[in-house]
């Protein structure tokens, strides 16, 4: 019986991770919910049981096999070494450890299986869901034809920045409709009814940092196997769900049918009808990346050398799924129910 701690259990990502664990082979594990003091005492559902969120202390990680950090960057920085010293495997979903020496960025869907060396990493960082989705798309393309160039615009939802950002987007929308002033604590900008490539100087949300993180994680997943993907992040006025616009130049003409077959693969849901176009709403609750192919306008309808992709994914679910997959990948290296 494994013992798992979720640090940041009251966050949007922490709640999604609980559901992902419940639907995984780790469902039988004993789970401890941890968070900062302001969340202490909150009631949370774990399977058929109700439990309390406990405050994090240095001794909270004793006898914990896997610790998932789903909260703020400050929470991870403050406590991850405590988890390491207790012998727990650290999985950092906050992303603040991805530039620490020896830390691995992982996504079992597109990377090699864990080996014994992975147990000696200070922490494992499950790849950002945008990087994971782009890597899955690139991986399937490479099965058909080498890619010469790829660029993607990633539209990020408010849930990328937590509950406070979602509340502010909601309140801005309400206030605009009633001609009132706008709250700006999280964004320091108008995000309602607006698309932005940058936020205000005093913003708590950091769009540039997320964009840089997606680039780092995508580079870590693809390595030198495929050409680098140019990425730009845009904040979209939606609460939930990632969407992507991607253009790819192929090394040679490829039949559209062959490309459609490549995207009819595990973890992808190919959409063939324009009326069912991928969207952040359609992706909500889905385990796969929804993708629609658009050959270059005016090109040969049977084959193409340039491809446009429109894709969507549930950002929180994809992130939680990847984190659980990372733990499953490492599980075979650990004696069951025993901390190293």
C-alpha angles and dihedrals in degrees: 000000000000122000116217131189124202108202107198092028095161094057123098090253093046091055092048090049091055089057093046091051091049090056095046136077085264091067091108092057122113107248127203118197115215133176145147120297096265089064094046114129097018114146117238132182117238109181106300093342134082118220140174129251107241127210116253118249133167091259094050092095100057111130091002114141099192128019118193113199107206101155136080125325089247092055092052094046091049099049113021094090090051088058091048093051089052089056097251122144107241121219109186115203092167088073096219094119098055092101095046114115112271096004114140126221106210143184113167090200090070105014136069120275117270116269132197092274090065092070089065094057114109089232143343118236113203105222119259110265093241091054090046094051093048091047092052090051092048092047092055092047091052089057088065107032139347114267118230099188138358132183130176138190110208118202109207124205127221091255087070086075099041140252095311091058091049091050091049093050089051093048093047090053092050093045094049091054090051095042095245131138119278127245109234106175096118103029106020085211141070106272098163111100088358141104116214136186091190138023135219124292092250096044119135089204111077112205094176091054092053091049091051091047092053090051093049094047093046090051090049092051097045099034111174093325095094137020115276116265116229107226133195121181121212126185110232123200093244130109101222144013136048122250127189137197110197134177122197130188112208126213093237139358112292130191114254088227091058091051092049090051091051091054093048089083142115113298091017130092110199113211113206102178125071089216089064096047115167113261140164089257094049090049095053109117093005121130095207138062111257112220136181123192122222116183117212108285112255093019127122105293091219099051140010145188094204124053133188119203129196112193141168137192140177099253098202096042093046090049094049092045092053092048091053090046089053091052091047090050090054095040094081089060094057128070106247115266095358128107114223 
